[in-house]
């Protein structure tokens, strides 16, 4: 049986070794995540942060715009020039004897 001081040194060595391994493992995982990106370089160039400042003058002008209703939606029905489809019966053919 080992003396108590030797057991404490062994436990302390295991704890410190485990701590160093866990910290290194987390560090390598973080480094790997930073280096390997799932966003392509082309998409990375297209991603631009939105400017948090809004142009309030333009927003007020948009609110004051006159609403325009298209002509074809005034009556609420389909336009009169819509084509109609008629089906003509096909000639019946009788077998010849």
N, C-alpha and C positions, 0 to 999 in steps of 0.2 A: 504494500500500500504506500502511495506517495504521501509525502508530507503536505499539509494544507497549503503552504506557500507555493509549492510546485503545481498543485492543482489550480490555484488562482492564476498563476502565470500561464498555464495552458489555456484556461478559459479566456483570459485577456488576449492571448495571441489569436485564438479562434475568433473572438469578437472583432478585433482590429482587422484581421484578414478578411472576414466577411464584409465588414463595412467598406474596406477598400475595393473589394470586388464589386459590391453593389453600386458604389459611386462610379467606378469605371464603366460598369455595364450601362448605367443610365447615361453617362457622358457619351459613350460610343453610340448609343441609340439616338440621342439628340443630334449628334454630329451626322449620323447617317440620314436622319430625316431632313436635316438642313441641306445636305449635299444632293440627295435624290429628290427632285421635285416632280410632281405629277402634272404640272402645268408646262405646256410646250413653250419654247421661246417666242413663237409667233403670237400665241395667246397672251403671253406675259407683256408683249409690247402693246397689245390692244387694251389691256386693263389699265384704266386711268381713274384715279379717285375723283369723285364728284365734288365740285366746288361747293362748300357749305353756304356761301353767300348767294342769295337770290336777288335778281334784278326786280325790285318791287315796282318800278315804273312800268316795265313791260307786263308784269302780272296785272296791274291796274288797267293798262290799255287792252289787254285780252278780255278782261271782265266787261269793258265798255263796248266791245265789238257788237255790231249788228248781226243778228242771227239770220242766215239766209236759208230759205227752204227750197230745195230743188223742185223744178216744174213737174216732174213725173210723180211726185209724191203728194201733190196738192189734192187730187181727186180721190186718192186712196184706192183706186182700181188699176187694173192693168191697162197698158196703153192700147188704144183702139187698133193700132197697126200690127198687133200680134198675129203671127201666122196661125192658120188653122189647118188641121190635118184631116183629110177625108180618105176613107179606105174604100176602094172600088172592089166589087166582088170579082174574083177571078173567073174566067170562062170555064164552064164545066166541060170536061172532056169525057166523052163516052168511048168505050173501047169498040173498035170496029170488028165485025165477025169475019 
